[in-house]
Amino acid sequence: MPSSFELRSFPNDQALSAAAARDWLTLLQKSSGPHTAALSGGRVAKTFFTAVADLAKASGATLANVHFFWADERCVEPTDPESNFRLAWENLLRPLGIASDKIHRLKGESLPSAAVAEASDDIRRVVPLDRAGVPVLEMIFLGLGEDGHIASLMPNASLAVQESREPYVHVSDSPKPPPDRLTMTYPVLAAAENVWALVTGAGKAEALRDSLRPDGMTPFARVLRSRPQTSIYTDLNEIAAGRSK
């Protein structure tokens, strides 16, 4: 499938995060029912989480109906500075008082096989499934690595990781430490109603450029080709300007 995406350009990560926060809260307010979202880590995540929390408080918008999942997690304790859960807890979930039954964290401190099994069972229990049995999340937020990875789907991923049909899988050989991680799989990223990638920093320019090519070989390129539409929020204005010519 040819890649189909919307590329939105901003002057910096603060403006990008504010826009993504505003757009997400607007989307959430269009429906009063339960919502499902998956969060990622990365350098822009803290700025984005803070923007969501601040805007929700200022506007009176509620995230009480959102079930929070994670696109990936490092195999560390939830209190570890490297924990994606901790980043979201400190900057989004705790400030907004999100109820514990709406927080579906990946248990990076557990035996990976047990953590993957528990997470896969949990997401299937809460999130509607498509005809192939793949959970269909309403929203997945992604970052982009300098090597083009998304979640913890790395360019060197084993065939077992690349072809997994389970919602979550264990990655044991990440080239970016720590090597052990838990990650959503490609089918879940393909099936989501919305995927928004927040891409900031000059170090991501080549990875983004490669991913947007029709023959791109990065993990993000694979995600783009698997979906009818993906939104990309970026402060890499030279790439956005080049695509608009």
C-alpha positions in Angstrom: 0.0 0.0 0.0 1.4 3.5 -0.9 2.1 5.6 2.2 -0.7 8.1 3.0 0.0 10.7 5.6 -0.6 14.3 6.7 2.5 16.3 7.5 2.0 19.2 9.9 4.8 21.6 10.6 5.5 23.7 13.7 8.3 26.1 14.8 9.4 24.0 17.8 8.4 21.1 20.1 6.4 23.3 22.4 4.1 24.6 19.6 3.9 21.0 18.2 2.9 19.6 21.6 0.3 22.3 22.2 -1.3 21.7 18.8 -1.4 17.9 19.3 -2.8 18.3 22.8 -5.5 20.6 21.5 -6.4 18.4 18.6 -6.6 15.3 20.8 -8.8 16.9 23.4 -11.1 18.2 20.6 -11.3 14.7 19.3 -12.1 13.3 22.7 -14.9 15.8 23.4 -16.8 14.7 20.2 -17.8 11.5 22.0 -18.9 10.9 25.6 -18.2 7.2 25.4 -15.0 5.3 26.5 -11.8 5.9 24.6 -8.6 3.9 24.2 -5.2 5.4 23.7 -1.6 4.2 23.7 1.3 6.4 24.8 5.0 6.3 23.9 8.1 7.7 25.6 10.8 9.7 23.9 12.1 13.2 24.3 9.0 15.1 23.2 6.7 13.0 25.3 7.2 15.0 28.5 6.4 18.2 26.7 3.3 16.7 25.1 2.0 15.1 28.3 2.4 18.4 30.1 0.6 20.3 27.4 -2.3 17.8 27.5 -2.6 18.1 31.3 -2.3 21.9 31.3 -4.9 22.3 28.6 -7.3 19.8 30.1 -7.2 21.7 33.4 -7.6 25.1 31.8 -10.4 24.0 29.5 -12.3 21.7 31.9 -11.9 18.8 29.4 -12.0 15.4 31.0 -9.9 12.3 30.2 -11.7 10.2 32.8 -13.2 8.0 30.1 -9.8 7.2 28.5 -8.2 3.8 28.9 -4.4 4.3 28.7 -2.2 1.7 27.2 1.5 1.9 26.2 3.1 1.4 22.8 6.2 0.1 24.4 8.1 -0.1 27.7 11.6 -0.8 28.8 12.1 -3.8 31.0 12.7 -1.8 34.1 10.9 -1.0 37.4 8.0 1.5 37.0 9.9 3.9 39.3 13.0 3.8 37.1 13.9 7.1 35.4 13.9 5.1 32.1 10.3 3.9 32.5 7.8 5.2 29.9 5.1 4.6 32.5 6.8 6.9 35.0 7.1 9.6 32.4 3.4 9.5 31.7 2.5 9.1 35.4 4.4 12.1 36.6 3.4 14.5 33.7 -0.1 13.4 32.7 -1.9 10.7 34.7 -1.2 11.8 38.2 -1.8 15.6 37.5 -5.2 14.7 36.0 -6.1 12.1 38.7 -6.6 9.3 36.2 -8.3 6.3 38.0 -6.2 3.2 38.4 -8.6 1.0 36.4 -8.0 3.2 33.4 -4.2 2.7 33.5 -3.0 -0.4 31.7 0.7 -0.2 32.1 3.2 -2.7 30.7 5.0 -4.5 33.6 8.6 -4.1 32.6 9.7 -5.4 36.0 8.1 -8.8 35.4 9.4 -11.8 33.5 9.0 -10.6 29.8 7.0 -13.6 28.7 4.6 -13.1 31.6 4.4 -9.4 31.0 3.6 -9.8 27.3 0.9 -12.4 28.0 -0.7 -10.3 30.6 -0.6 -7.1 28.5 -2.0 -9.0 25.4 -4.9 -10.4 27.5 -5.6 -7.0 29.0 -5.8 -5.1 25.8 -8.0 -7.8 24.2 -10.4 -7.5 27.2 -10.8 -3.8 27.0 -10.3 -2.8 23.3 -12.6 -3.8 20.5 -11.2 -6.4 18.1 -11.3 -6.5 14.4 -12.3 -9.6 12.4 -8.7 -10.8 12.6 -8.7 -10.5 16.4 -6.5 -7.4 16.4 -7.3 -4.7 19.0 -8.4 -1.5 17.4 -7.3 1.4 19.5 -8.8 4.8 18.9 -5.4 6.6 19.2 -1.7 5.7 19.3 0.9 8.3 19.9 4.4 7.5 18.5 7.8 9.0 18.6 10.5 8.4 16.0 14.0 7.2 16.7 17.1 8.4 14.9 17.3 5.0 13.2 13.6 5.1 12.2 12.3 2.9 14.9 8.8 3.4 16.4 7.6 2.0 19.7 10.3 -0.6 20.3 10.1 -2.0 16.8 13.7 -1.7 15.7 15.4 -2.0 12.3 17.3 -5.1 13.5 14.1 -6.8 14.8 13.9 -10.6 14.5 11.5 -12.2 12.1 9.5 -13.4 15.2 9.0 -9.8 16.3 8.3 -8.5 12.7 5.7 -11.1 12.0 4.0 -11.4 15.4 0.2 -11.4 15.4 0.0 -10.9 19.2 -0.8 -7.5 20.5 2.5 -7.3 22.4 5.9 -9.0 22.0 9.2 -9.1 23.9 12.2 -7.5 22.2 15.5 -9.0 23.6 18.1 -7.3 21.4 17.3 -3.6 21.1 20.4 -1.8 19.8 19.4 1.1 22.0 19.7 0.3 25.7 18.2 -1.4 27.6 18.1 -4.3 25.2 15.0 -5.9 26.8 11.7 -4.2 26.0 8.0 -4.8 25.5 6.3 -3.4 22.4 3.1 -3.3 20.5 3.3 -5.1 17.2 2.8 -4.0 13.6 -0.8 -5.3 13.3 -1.9 -3.2 16.2 -0.3 -0.1 14.8 -1.9 -0.8 11.4 -5.4 -1.3 12.8 -5.7 1.8 15.0 -8.2 4.4 14.1 -5.6 7.2 14.5 -1.9 7.2 14.7 -0.1 10.5 15.4 3.6 10.6 15.3 5.4 13.5 17.1 8.8 14.0 15.5 11.1 16.6 16.8 14.8 17.4 16.6 17.4 17.7 13.9 18.7 14.2 14.7 15.4 12.7 13.4 15.6 14.4 10.0 17.2 11.6 8.0 15.0 9.0 9.6 11.8 11.0 8.8 13.0 11.7 5.3 13.7 8.0 4.7 10.4 6.9 6.2 8.4 9.2 3.9 9.9 7.7 0.8 7.6 5.2 -1.1 10.4 2.6 -0.8 11.4 3.6 2.7 13.0 0.7 4.7 12.5 2.0 8.3 10.0 0.6 10.8 8.1 3.8 10.5 7.9 3.5 6.7 6.4 0.1 7.2 3.7 1.5 9.5 2.9 4.3 7.1 2.4 1.8 4.3 0.2 -0.3 6.4 -2.3 2.4 7.2 -4.8 4.5 5.2 -3.8 7.7 7.0 -1.2 8.8 9.6 -0.7 12.2 11.1 2.8 13.5 11.6 3.5 16.5 13.8 7.0 17.8 13.3 9.3 20.8 13.8 11.5 19.6 10.9 10.3 22.4 8.7 12.7 21.8 5.8 11.2 18.4 5.3 7.6 19.7 5.4 8.5 22.5 3.0 10.2 20.1 0.6 7.1 17.8 0.6 4.8 20.7 -0.2 6.7 21.7 -3.4 
